[in-house]
Amino acid sequence: MRKCIIDNILYTDMAKHFAFMADLKALPSKEDFDPANKHKPDIMKALVHAADVGNPARPYDLCKLWALKILSEFFS
């Protein structure tokens, strides 16, 4: 479980974004997709990455609040 969590967090690194997006685009179509088996780690990484980079899509007041919280955490 720990390794899974660490892998998911490491894939939020924007340096890996474009390579990861290419990997996601290479996943099979929904007819051949197997989320319970080998694609589960990719789905988990994609969800964590989307949550990580999705803040700017929120309403401005909420986005600003979370951005300030993140900055506070980074500078602590």
N, C-alpha and C positions, 0 to 999 in steps of 0.2 A: 504494500500500500504506500509506504514511504517513497519508494522509487517511482511509482506512478505519479504521486503528487509532485515530486521534484521535476520529473519529465514534463508534466503539464505546465509548471511554472516557467521552466527554461524555454518553452516554446512561445512564451509571451515576448521574448526578445525580438525587437523589430529587425535586428540584423538577420534573423532567420525567416522573416515574414514572407518574402517572395518565393523562396524555396519551398516553404511550407504550403503556400497557396498553390504552387505547381503540383505538389504532392496531393493536395485535396482535389484538384481538378482531374487528376489521374485516377481517382477512385472510380470503381465500376458504377454503371447506371443503377437505378433503384431496383431493377429486376434482379440483378446479380449481387446486390449489396447485402452484406451479412453483419449487421451491427452487433450481434451477440458474440461474434468470433474475432477475426483478425482486424476488423475495422474499428473496433471499440476504442482502442487507444487514440486513433486519429480523430474520432468524434469528440472524445474528451478534451484533447488538445485544442481542437477548433472551438469548442464552447468556452474554454478558459480564455483563449486568445480573443474571442469576440467580446467577452465580458471585459477584458483588459483594455481593448482599444475602442470600446463602444461608448465611453463616457461623452464624447462630443456630440453624439446623436441624441442625448437627453435634452430636455428643456434647459435654457441657458442658466436659470437660477440654480437648478440642481447640478448641472455640469460644473458651474463655478464653485459650488460648495464642495463637491467631491475633489475637484482639482486642488483647492486650497488644503483639504485634508491630506491629499497625497504629497503635496509640497511640504507640509508640516512633518509628515512621516519621513520623507527623504532627508530633511535637514536636521532631524533629531539624532 
